Structures are given as structure tokens and as C-alpha cells.
């Protein structure tokens, strides 16, 4: 990614703030999904399965 940036910023939306916000959002989503997965494994409830999927 750094090489693309240095080569003329060919990656759209590649400013550091946008990349950081995107990474943060994806990390939060993955954390939420892992929480739902754990809840389903522990409880086995249909509600937990629905949230997970």
C-alpha cells in the first residue's frame, strides 16, 4: 500500500484517516461477530445464532 501511495496515490481513498477509520470499523465488526459466536457456543440460543449470522 505504501508503494502505491508513493507511486502517485493510485489507491482511491488512501489517505491515512480514511484507512484508519475503515480498519477501525472492520475491527469493531469482527469483535462483535466473535462475541456473537462465543454467545452462541455458550448458550446455543436461536437469538445468538441469528445475531451471529
PDBQT receptor file of N, H, CA, C and O in Angstrom, charges set to zero:
ATOM      1  N   UNK A   1       0.836  -1.176   0.000  1.00  0.00    +0.000 N 
ATOM      2  CA  UNK A   1       0.000   0.000   0.000  1.00  0.00    +0.000 C 
ATOM      3  C   UNK A   1       0.890   1.252   0.000  1.00  0.00    +0.000 C 
ATOM      4  O   UNK A   1       0.622   2.215  -0.718  1.00  0.00    +0.000 OA
ATOM      5  N   UNK A   2       1.939   1.220   0.807  1.00  0.00    +0.000 N 
ATOM      6  H   UNK A   2       2.157   0.438   1.390  1.00  0.00    +0.000 HD
ATOM      7  CA  UNK A   2       2.847   2.368   0.862  1.00  0.00    +0.000 C 
ATOM      8  C   UNK A   2       3.467   2.625  -0.499  1.00  0.00    +0.000 C 
ATOM      9  O   UNK A   2       3.623   3.774  -0.911  1.00  0.00    +0.000 OA
ATOM     10  N   UNK A   3       3.826   1.536  -1.207  1.00  0.00    +0.000 N 
ATOM     11  H   UNK A   3       3.699   0.602  -0.872  1.00  0.00    +0.000 HD
ATOM     12  CA  UNK A   3       4.422   1.697  -2.535  1.00  0.00    +0.000 C 
ATOM     13  C   UNK A   3       3.448   2.357  -3.502  1.00  0.00    +0.000 C 
ATOM     14  O   UNK A   3       3.842   3.214  -4.293  1.00  0.00    +0.000 OA
ATOM     15  N   UNK A   4       2.163   1.958  -3.440  1.00  0.00    +0.000 N 
ATOM     16  H   UNK A   4       1.843   1.262  -2.797  1.00  0.00    +0.000 HD
ATOM     17  CA  UNK A   4       1.157   2.599  -4.294  1.00  0.00    +0.000 C 
ATOM     18  C   UNK A   4       1.026   4.077  -3.955  1.00  0.00    +0.000 C 
ATOM     19  O   UNK A   4       0.920   4.926  -4.840  1.00  0.00    +0.000 OA
ATOM     20  N   UNK A   5       1.036   4.365  -2.670  1.00  0.00    +0.000 N 
ATOM     21  H   UNK A   5       1.123   3.676  -1.951  1.00  0.00    +0.000 HD
ATOM     22  CA  UNK A   5       0.918   5.763  -2.235  1.00  0.00    +0.000 C 
ATOM     23  C   UNK A   5       2.072   6.590  -2.760  1.00  0.00    +0.000 C 
ATOM     24  O   UNK A   5       1.880   7.706  -3.242  1.00  0.00    +0.000 OA
ATOM     25  N   UNK A   6       3.270   6.040  -2.666  1.00  0.00    +0.000 N 
ATOM     26  H   UNK A   6       3.426   5.134  -2.274  1.00  0.00    +0.000 HD
ATOM     27  CA  UNK A   6       4.449   6.757  -3.140  1.00  0.00    +0.000 C 
ATOM     28  C   UNK A   6       4.483   6.851  -4.666  1.00  0.00    +0.000 C 
ATOM     29  O   UNK A   6       5.113   7.751  -5.222  1.00  0.00    +0.000 OA
ATOM     30  N   UNK A   7       3.807   5.925  -5.338  1.00  0.00    +0.000 N 
ATOM     31  H   UNK A   7       3.295   5.193  -4.887  1.00  0.00    +0.000 HD
ATOM     32  CA  UNK A   7       3.800   5.915  -6.799  1.00  0.00    +0.000 C 
ATOM     33  C   UNK A   7       2.745   6.844  -7.383  1.00  0.00    +0.000 C 
ATOM     34  O   UNK A   7       2.462   6.769  -8.578  1.00  0.00    +0.000 OA
ATOM     35  N   UNK A   8       2.171   7.694  -6.593  1.00  0.00    +0.000 N 
ATOM     36  H   UNK A   8       2.401   7.756  -5.622  1.00  0.00    +0.000 HD
ATOM     37  CA  UNK A   8       1.228   8.662  -7.135  1.00  0.00    +0.000 C 
ATOM     38  C   UNK A   8      -0.174   8.520  -6.584  1.00  0.00    +0.000 C 
ATOM     39  O   UNK A   8      -1.136   8.980  -7.198  1.00  0.00    +0.000 OA
ATOM     40  N   UNK A   9      -0.296   7.886  -5.431  1.00  0.00    +0.000 N 
ATOM     41  H   UNK A   9       0.486   7.511  -4.932  1.00  0.00    +0.000 HD
ATOM     42  CA  UNK A   9      -1.577   7.779  -4.757  1.00  0.00    +0.000 C 
ATOM     43  C   UNK A   9      -2.640   7.164  -5.667  1.00  0.00    +0.000 C 
ATOM     44  O   UNK A   9      -3.725   7.721  -5.833  1.00  0.00    +0.000 OA
ATOM     45  N   UNK A  10      -2.318   6.014  -6.253  1.00  0.00    +0.000 N 
ATOM     46  H   UNK A  10      -1.437   5.561  -6.119  1.00  0.00    +0.000 HD
ATOM     47  CA  UNK A  10      -3.237   5.341  -7.167  1.00  0.00    +0.000 C 
ATOM     48  C   UNK A  10      -4.388   4.660  -6.432  1.00  0.00    +0.000 C 
ATOM     49  O   UNK A  10      -5.385   4.293  -7.055  1.00  0.00    +0.000 OA
ATOM     50  N   UNK A  11      -4.266   4.489  -5.137  1.00  0.00    +0.000 N 
ATOM     51  H   UNK A  11      -3.456   4.787  -4.632  1.00  0.00    +0.000 HD
ATOM     52  CA  UNK A  11      -5.297   3.828  -4.350  1.00  0.00    +0.000 C 
ATOM     53  C   UNK A  11      -6.291   4.875  -3.875  1.00  0.00    +0.000 C 
ATOM     54  O   UNK A  11      -5.958   5.713  -3.038  1.00  0.00    +0.000 OA
ATOM     55  N   UNK A  12      -7.499   4.833  -4.398  1.00  0.00    +0.000 N 
ATOM     56  H   UNK A  12      -7.769   4.151  -5.078  1.00  0.00    +0.000 HD
ATOM     57  CA  UNK A  12      -8.515   5.829  -4.045  1.00  0.00    +0.000 C 
ATOM     58  C   UNK A  12      -8.873   5.726  -2.568  1.00  0.00    +0.000 C 
ATOM     59  O   UNK A  12      -8.980   4.633  -2.012  1.00  0.00    +0.000 OA
ATOM     60  N   UNK A  13      -9.055   6.886  -1.948  1.00  0.00    +0.000 N 
ATOM     61  H   UNK A  13      -8.968   7.774  -2.400  1.00  0.00    +0.000 HD
ATOM     62  CA  UNK A  13      -9.417   6.906  -0.540  1.00  0.00    +0.000 C 
ATOM     63  C   UNK A  13      -8.313   6.421   0.357  1.00  0.00    +0.000 C 
ATOM     64  O   UNK A  13      -8.572   5.913   1.448  1.00  0.00    +0.000 OA
ATOM     65  N   UNK A  14      -7.082   6.570  -0.086  1.00  0.00    +0.000 N 
ATOM     66  H   UNK A  14      -6.871   6.982  -0.972  1.00  0.00    +0.000 HD
ATOM     67  CA  UNK A  14      -5.973   6.006   0.672  1.00  0.00    +0.000 C 
ATOM     68  C   UNK A  14      -5.348   6.999   1.646  1.00  0.00    +0.000 C 
ATOM     69  O   UNK A  14      -4.230   6.789   2.118  1.00  0.00    +0.000 OA
ATOM     70  N   UNK A  15      -6.065   8.075   1.945  1.00  0.00    +0.000 N 
ATOM     71  H   UNK A  15      -6.972   8.245   1.562  1.00  0.00    +0.000 HD
ATOM     72  CA  UNK A  15      -5.496   8.981   2.933  1.00  0.00    +0.000 C 
ATOM     73  C   UNK A  15      -5.495   8.259   4.279  1.00  0.00    +0.000 C 
ATOM     74  O   UNK A  15      -6.360   7.418   4.525  1.00  0.00    +0.000 OA
ATOM     75  N   UNK A  16      -4.554   8.568   5.139  1.00  0.00    +0.000 N 
ATOM     76  H   UNK A  16      -3.851   9.251   4.940  1.00  0.00    +0.000 HD
ATOM     77  CA  UNK A  16      -4.401   7.836   6.398  1.00  0.00    +0.000 C 
ATOM     78  C   UNK A  16      -5.648   7.820   7.278  1.00  0.00    +0.000 C 
ATOM     79  O   UNK A  16      -5.933   6.809   7.920  1.00  0.00    +0.000 OA
ATOM     80  N   UNK A  17      -6.384   8.908   7.317  1.00  0.00    +0.000 N 
ATOM     81  H   UNK A  17      -6.152   9.729   6.796  1.00  0.00    +0.000 HD
ATOM     82  CA  UNK A  17      -7.574   8.955   8.159  1.00  0.00    +0.000 C 
ATOM     83  C   UNK A  17      -8.650   7.996   7.652  1.00  0.00    +0.000 C 
ATOM     84  O   UNK A  17      -9.281   7.295   8.443  1.00  0.00    +0.000 OA
ATOM     85  N   UNK A  18      -8.857   7.965   6.347  1.00  0.00    +0.000 N 
ATOM     86  H   UNK A  18      -8.344   8.535   5.705  1.00  0.00    +0.000 HD
ATOM     87  CA  UNK A  18      -9.845   7.058   5.770  1.00  0.00    +0.000 C 
ATOM     88  C   UNK A  18      -9.457   5.605   6.024  1.00  0.00    +0.000 C 
ATOM     89  O   UNK A  18     -10.303   4.790   6.394  1.00  0.00    +0.000 OA
ATOM     90  N   UNK A  19      -8.194   5.283   5.828  1.00  0.00    +0.000 N 
ATOM     91  H   UNK A  19      -7.507   5.944   5.528  1.00  0.00    +0.000 HD
ATOM     92  CA  UNK A  19      -7.727   3.923   6.071  1.00  0.00    +0.000 C 
ATOM     93  C   UNK A  19      -7.880   3.543   7.541  1.00  0.00    +0.000 C 
ATOM     94  O   UNK A  19      -8.289   2.424   7.853  1.00  0.00    +0.000 OA
ATOM     95  N   UNK A  20      -7.558   4.461   8.436  1.00  0.00    +0.000 N 
ATOM     96  H   UNK A  20      -7.227   5.369   8.183  1.00  0.00    +0.000 HD
ATOM     97  CA  UNK A  20      -7.683   4.187   9.866  1.00  0.00    +0.000 C 
ATOM     98  C   UNK A  20      -9.143   3.980  10.261  1.00  0.00    +0.000 C 
ATOM     99  O   UNK A  20      -9.452   3.079  11.040  1.00  0.00    +0.000 OA
ATOM    100  N   UNK A  21     -10.032   4.802   9.733  1.00  0.00    +0.000 N 
ATOM    101  H   UNK A  21      -9.781   5.534   9.100  1.00  0.00    +0.000 HD
ATOM    102  CA  UNK A  21     -11.460   4.660  10.036  1.00  0.00    +0.000 C 
ATOM    103  C   UNK A  21     -12.007   3.336   9.510  1.00  0.00    +0.000 C 
ATOM    104  O   UNK A  21     -12.792   2.668  10.183  1.00  0.00    +0.000 OA
ATOM    105  N   UNK A  22     -11.591   2.967   8.315  1.00  0.00    +0.000 N 
ATOM    106  H   UNK A  22     -10.953   3.509   7.768  1.00  0.00    +0.000 HD
ATOM    107  CA  UNK A  22     -12.035   1.701   7.734  1.00  0.00    +0.000 C 
ATOM    108  C   UNK A  22     -11.530   0.522   8.552  1.00  0.00    +0.000 C 
ATOM    109  O   UNK A  22     -12.288  -0.401   8.851  1.00  0.00    +0.000 OA
ATOM    110  N   UNK A  23     -10.265   0.551   8.912  1.00  0.00    +0.000 N 
ATOM    111  H   UNK A  23      -9.649   1.300   8.669  1.00  0.00    +0.000 HD
ATOM    112  CA  UNK A  23      -9.689  -0.528   9.719  1.00  0.00    +0.000 C 
ATOM    113  C   UNK A  23     -10.365  -0.614  11.076  1.00  0.00    +0.000 C 
ATOM    114  O   UNK A  23     -10.633  -1.709  11.571  1.00  0.00    +0.000 OA
ATOM    115  N   UNK A  24     -10.640   0.525  11.675  1.00  0.00    +0.000 N 
ATOM    116  H   UNK A  24     -10.423   1.414  11.273  1.00  0.00    +0.000 HD
ATOM    117  CA  UNK A  24     -11.301   0.555  12.970  1.00  0.00    +0.000 C 
ATOM    118  C   UNK A  24     -12.707  -0.035  12.879  1.00  0.00    +0.000 C 
ATOM    119  O   UNK A  24     -13.113  -0.819  13.736  1.00  0.00    +0.000 OA
ATOM    120  N   UNK A  25     -13.440   0.342  11.847  1.00  0.00    +0.000 N 
ATOM    121  H   UNK A  25     -13.111   0.979  11.151  1.00  0.00    +0.000 HD
ATOM    122  CA  UNK A  25     -14.786  -0.179  11.658  1.00  0.00    +0.000 C 
ATOM    123  C   UNK A  25     -14.790  -1.689  11.438  1.00  0.00    +0.000 C 
ATOM    124  O   UNK A  25     -15.637  -2.399  11.981  1.00  0.00    +0.000 OA
ATOM    125  N   UNK A  26     -13.840  -2.175  10.638  1.00  0.00    +0.000 N 
ATOM    126  H   UNK A  26     -13.152  -1.598  10.197  1.00  0.00    +0.000 HD
ATOM    127  CA  UNK A  26     -13.750  -3.611  10.399  1.00  0.00    +0.000 C 
ATOM    128  C   UNK A  26     -13.362  -4.361  11.663  1.00  0.00    +0.000 C 
ATOM    129  O   UNK A  26     -13.884  -5.443  11.931  1.00  0.00    +0.000 OA
ATOM    130  N   UNK A  27     -12.451  -3.793  12.437  1.00  0.00    +0.000 N 
ATOM    131  H   UNK A  27     -12.027  -2.913  12.219  1.00  0.00    +0.000 HD
ATOM    132  CA  UNK A  27     -12.049  -4.422  13.700  1.00  0.00    +0.000 C 
ATOM    133  C   UNK A  27     -13.219  -4.521  14.661  1.00  0.00    +0.000 C 
ATOM    134  O   UNK A  27     -13.404  -5.546  15.317  1.00  0.00    +0.000 OA
ATOM    135  N   UNK A  28     -14.014  -3.454  14.749  1.00  0.00    +0.000 N 
ATOM    136  H   UNK A  28     -13.864  -2.621  14.216  1.00  0.00    +0.000 HD
ATOM    137  CA  UNK A  28     -15.174  -3.471  15.638  1.00  0.00    +0.000 C 
ATOM    138  C   UNK A  28     -16.180  -4.505  15.175  1.00  0.00    +0.000 C 
ATOM    139  O   UNK A  28     -16.745  -5.227  15.996  1.00  0.00    +0.000 OA
ATOM    140  N   UNK A  29     -16.411  -4.588  13.887  1.00  0.00    +0.000 N 
ATOM    141  H   UNK A  29     -15.951  -4.002  13.220  1.00  0.00    +0.000 HD
ATOM    142  CA  UNK A  29     -17.366  -5.558  13.352  1.00  0.00    +0.000 C 
ATOM    143  C   UNK A  29     -16.898  -6.986  13.645  1.00  0.00    +0.000 C 
ATOM    144  O   UNK A  29     -17.700  -7.835  14.034  1.00  0.00    +0.000 OA
ATOM    145  N   UNK A  30     -15.605  -7.249  13.459  1.00  0.00    +0.000 N 
ATOM    146  H   UNK A  30     -14.954  -6.559  13.143  1.00  0.00    +0.000 HD
ATOM    147  CA  UNK A  30     -15.069  -8.583  13.742  1.00  0.00    +0.000 C 
ATOM    148  C   UNK A  30     -15.188  -8.919  15.225  1.00  0.00    +0.000 C 
ATOM    149  O   UNK A  30     -15.511 -10.053  15.577  1.00  0.00    +0.000 OA
ATOM    150  N   UNK A  31     -14.935  -7.958  16.085  1.00  0.00    +0.000 N 
ATOM    151  H   UNK A  31     -14.673  -7.036  15.799  1.00  0.00    +0.000 HD
ATOM    152  CA  UNK A  31     -15.068  -8.167  17.524  1.00  0.00    +0.000 C 
ATOM    153  C   UNK A  31     -16.515  -8.480  17.886  1.00  0.00    +0.000 C 
ATOM    154  O   UNK A  31     -16.777  -9.371  18.694  1.00  0.00    +0.000 OA
ATOM    155  N   UNK A  32     -17.455  -7.748  17.288  1.00  0.00    +0.000 N 
ATOM    156  H   UNK A  32     -17.242  -7.024  16.632  1.00  0.00    +0.000 HD
ATOM    157  CA  UNK A  32     -18.872  -8.011  17.526  1.00  0.00    +0.000 C 
ATOM    158  C   UNK A  32     -19.242  -9.422  17.080  1.00  0.00    +0.000 C 
ATOM    159  O   UNK A  32     -19.925 -10.148  17.802  1.00  0.00    +0.000 OA
ATOM    160  N   UNK A  33     -18.793  -9.803  15.898  1.00  0.00    +0.000 N 
ATOM    161  H   UNK A  33     -18.239  -9.214  15.311  1.00  0.00    +0.000 HD
ATOM    162  CA  UNK A  33     -19.113 -11.137  15.380  1.00  0.00    +0.000 C 
ATOM    163  C   UNK A  33     -18.526 -12.235  16.253  1.00  0.00    +0.000 C 
ATOM    164  O   UNK A  33     -19.169 -13.259  16.484  1.00  0.00    +0.000 OA
ATOM    165  N   UNK A  34     -17.311 -12.024  16.736  1.00  0.00    +0.000 N 
ATOM    166  H   UNK A  34     -16.789 -11.192  16.548  1.00  0.00    +0.000 HD
ATOM    167  CA  UNK A  34     -16.702 -13.028  17.627  1.00  0.00    +0.000 C 
ATOM    168  C   UNK A  34     -17.476 -13.130  18.937  1.00  0.00    +0.000 C 
ATOM    169  O   UNK A  34     -17.599 -14.216  19.503  1.00  0.00    +0.000 OA
ATOM    170  N   UNK A  35     -17.992 -12.017  19.414  1.00  0.00    +0.000 N 
ATOM    171  H   UNK A  35     -17.892 -11.135  18.954  1.00  0.00    +0.000 HD
ATOM    172  CA  UNK A  35     -18.809 -12.024  20.622  1.00  0.00    +0.000 C 
ATOM    173  C   UNK A  35     -20.092 -12.817  20.417  1.00  0.00    +0.000 C 
ATOM    174  O   UNK A  35     -20.484 -13.603  21.280  1.00  0.00    +0.000 OA
ATOM    175  N   UNK A  36     -20.746 -12.615  19.281  1.00  0.00    +0.000 N 
ATOM    176  H   UNK A  36     -20.428 -11.976  18.580  1.00  0.00    +0.000 HD
ATOM    177  CA  UNK A  36     -21.969 -13.364  18.966  1.00  0.00    +0.000 C 
ATOM    178  C   UNK A  36     -21.661 -14.859  18.812  1.00  0.00    +0.000 C 
ATOM    179  O   UNK A  36     -22.435 -15.717  19.238  1.00  0.00    +0.000 OA
ATOM    180  N   UNK A  37     -20.524 -15.140  18.199  1.00  0.00    +0.000 N 
ATOM    181  H   UNK A  37     -19.896 -14.444  17.853  1.00  0.00    +0.000 HD
ATOM    182  CA  UNK A  37     -20.107 -16.536  18.037  1.00  0.00    +0.000 C 
ATOM    183  C   UNK A  37     -19.918 -17.196  19.408  1.00  0.00    +0.000 C 
ATOM    184  O   UNK A  37     -20.401 -18.303  19.642  1.00  0.00    +0.000 OA
ATOM    185  N   UNK A  38     -19.218 -16.513  20.300  1.00  0.00    +0.000 N 
ATOM    186  H   UNK A  38     -18.825 -15.613  20.110  1.00  0.00    +0.000 HD
ATOM    187  CA  UNK A  38     -18.998 -17.050  21.651  1.00  0.00    +0.000 C 
ATOM    188  C   UNK A  38     -20.316 -17.224  22.387  1.00  0.00    +0.000 C 
ATOM    189  O   UNK A  38     -20.521 -18.229  23.069  1.00  0.00    +0.000 OA
ATOM    190  N   UNK A  39     -21.212 -16.251  22.253  1.00  0.00    +0.000 N 
ATOM    191  H   UNK A  39     -21.046 -15.436  21.700  1.00  0.00    +0.000 HD
ATOM    192  CA  UNK A  39     -22.514 -16.333  22.912  1.00  0.00    +0.000 C 
ATOM    193  C   UNK A  39     -23.293 -17.543  22.397  1.00  0.00    +0.000 C 
ATOM    194  O   UNK A  39     -23.940 -18.243  23.176  1.00  0.00    +0.000 OA
ATOM    195  N   UNK A  40     -23.232 -17.789  21.102  1.00  0.00    +0.000 N 
ATOM    196  H   UNK A  40     -22.706 -17.221  20.469  1.00  0.00    +0.000 HD
ATOM    197  CA  UNK A  40     -23.927 -18.943  20.540  1.00  0.00    +0.000 C 
ATOM    198  C   UNK A  40     -23.324 -20.240  21.051  1.00  0.00    +0.000 C 
ATOM    199  O   UNK A  40     -24.052 -21.171  21.395  1.00  0.00    +0.000 OA
ATOM    200  N   UNK A  41     -21.992 -20.309  21.105  1.00  0.00    +0.000 N 
ATOM    201  H   UNK A  41     -21.401 -19.553  20.825  1.00  0.00    +0.000 HD
ATOM    202  CA  UNK A  41     -21.328 -21.522  21.572  1.00  0.00    +0.000 C 
ATOM    203  C   UNK A  41     -21.683 -21.792  23.033  1.00  0.00    +0.000 C 
ATOM    204  O   UNK A  41     -21.920 -22.939  23.411  1.00  0.00    +0.000 OA
ATOM    205  N   UNK A  42     -21.719 -20.754  23.845  1.00  0.00    +0.000 N 
ATOM    206  H   UNK A  42     -21.526 -19.822  23.538  1.00  0.00    +0.000 HD
ATOM    207  CA  UNK A  42     -22.011 -20.908  25.270  1.00  0.00    +0.000 C 
ATOM    208  C   UNK A  42     -23.485 -21.218  25.506  1.00  0.00    +0.000 C 
ATOM    209  O   UNK A  42     -23.813 -22.153  26.236  1.00  0.00    +0.000 OA
ATOM    210  N   UNK A  43     -24.374 -20.437  24.892  1.00  0.00    +0.000 N 
ATOM    211  H   UNK A  43     -24.108 -19.678  24.299  1.00  0.00    +0.000 HD
ATOM    212  CA  UNK A  43     -25.816 -20.548  25.155  1.00  0.00    +0.000 C 
ATOM    213  C   UNK A  43     -26.538 -21.488  24.197  1.00  0.00    +0.000 C 
ATOM    214  O   UNK A  43     -27.462 -22.202  24.589  1.00  0.00    +0.000 OA
ATOM    215  N   UNK A  44     -26.110 -21.480  22.943  1.00  0.00    +0.000 N 
ATOM    216  H   UNK A  44     -25.360 -20.900  22.625  1.00  0.00    +0.000 HD
ATOM    217  CA  UNK A  44     -26.782 -22.281  21.933  1.00  0.00    +0.000 C 
ATOM    218  C   UNK A  44     -28.166 -21.766  21.581  1.00  0.00    +0.000 C 
ATOM    219  O   UNK A  44     -28.985 -22.500  21.028  1.00  0.00    +0.000 OA
ATOM    220  N   UNK A  45     -28.434 -20.491  21.903  1.00  0.00    +0.000 N 
ATOM    221  H   UNK A  45     -27.769 -19.894  22.352  1.00  0.00    +0.000 HD
ATOM    222  CA  UNK A  45     -29.775 -19.949  21.666  1.00  0.00    +0.000 C 
ATOM    223  C   UNK A  45     -29.961 -19.549  20.200  1.00  0.00    +0.000 C 
ATOM    224  O   UNK A  45     -29.004 -19.219  19.498  1.00  0.00    +0.000 OA
ATOM    225  N   UNK A  46     -31.200 -19.588  19.770  1.00  0.00    +0.000 N 
ATOM    226  H   UNK A  46     -31.977 -19.856  20.340  1.00  0.00    +0.000 HD
ATOM    227  CA  UNK A  46     -31.537 -19.196  18.399  1.00  0.00    +0.000 C 
ATOM    228  C   UNK A  46     -31.255 -17.713  18.184  1.00  0.00    +0.000 C 
ATOM    229  O   UNK A  46     -30.839 -17.304  17.100  1.00  0.00    +0.000 OA
ATOM    230  N   UNK A  47     -31.486 -16.904  19.227  1.00  0.00    +0.000 N 
ATOM    231  H   UNK A  47     -31.824 -17.235  20.108  1.00  0.00    +0.000 HD
ATOM    232  CA  UNK A  47     -31.238 -15.461  19.120  1.00  0.00    +0.000 C 
ATOM    233  C   UNK A  47     -29.747 -15.184  18.878  1.00  0.00    +0.000 C 
ATOM    234  O   UNK A  47     -29.397 -14.349  18.044  1.00  0.00    +0.000 OA
ATOM    235  N   UNK A  48     -28.887 -15.877  19.601  1.00  0.00    +0.000 N 
ATOM    236  H   UNK A  48     -29.172 -16.555  20.279  1.00  0.00    +0.000 HD
ATOM    237  CA  UNK A  48     -27.446 -15.704  19.426  1.00  0.00    +0.000 C 
ATOM    238  C   UNK A  48     -27.023 -16.139  18.024  1.00  0.00    +0.000 C 
ATOM    239  O   UNK A  48     -26.176 -15.501  17.399  1.00  0.00    +0.000 OA
ATOM    240  N   UNK A  49     -27.617 -17.230  17.533  1.00  0.00    +0.000 N 
ATOM    241  H   UNK A  49     -28.305 -17.749  18.040  1.00  0.00    +0.000 HD
ATOM    242  CA  UNK A  49     -27.309 -17.692  16.179  1.00  0.00    +0.000 C 
ATOM    243  C   UNK A  49     -27.744 -16.668  15.147  1.00  0.00    +0.000 C 
ATOM    244  O   UNK A  49     -27.018 -16.415  14.186  1.00  0.00    +0.000 OA
ATOM    245  N   UNK A  50     -28.914 -16.078  15.329  1.00  0.00    +0.000 N 
ATOM    246  H   UNK A  50     -29.504 -16.284  16.109  1.00  0.00    +0.000 HD
ATOM    247  CA  UNK A  50     -29.410 -15.074  14.393  1.00  0.00    +0.000 C 
ATOM    248  C   UNK A  50     -28.491 -13.852  14.364  1.00  0.00    +0.000 C 
ATOM    249  O   UNK A  50     -28.180 -13.333  13.292  1.00  0.00    +0.000 OA
ATOM    250  N   UNK A  51     -28.056 -13.394  15.541  1.00  0.00    +0.000 N 
ATOM    251  H   UNK A  51     -28.308 -13.815  16.412  1.00  0.00    +0.000 HD
ATOM    252  CA  UNK A  51     -27.141 -12.243  15.602  1.00  0.00    +0.000 C 
ATOM    253  C   UNK A  51     -25.804 -12.574  14.937  1.00  0.00    +0.000 C 
ATOM    254  O   UNK A  51     -25.208 -11.735  14.260  1.00  0.00    +0.000 OA
ATOM    255  N   UNK A  52     -25.347 -13.802  15.140  1.00  0.00    +0.000 N 
ATOM    256  H   UNK A  52     -25.831 -14.483  15.689  1.00  0.00    +0.000 HD
ATOM    257  CA  UNK A  52     -24.054 -14.228  14.598  1.00  0.00    +0.000 C 
ATOM    258  C   UNK A  52     -24.092 -14.286  13.084  1.00  0.00    +0.000 C 
ATOM    259  O   UNK A  52     -23.144 -13.862  12.424  1.00  0.00    +0.000 OA
ATOM    260  N   UNK A  53     -25.175 -14.806  12.523  1.00  0.00    +0.000 N 
ATOM    261  H   UNK A  53     -25.946 -15.151  13.059  1.00  0.00    +0.000 HD
ATOM    262  CA  UNK A  53     -25.263 -14.941  11.075  1.00  0.00    +0.000 C 
ATOM    263  C   UNK A  53     -25.738 -13.661  10.460  1.00  0.00    +0.000 C 
ATOM    264  O   UNK A  53     -25.876 -13.576   9.240  1.00  0.00    +0.000 OA
TER     265      UNK A  53
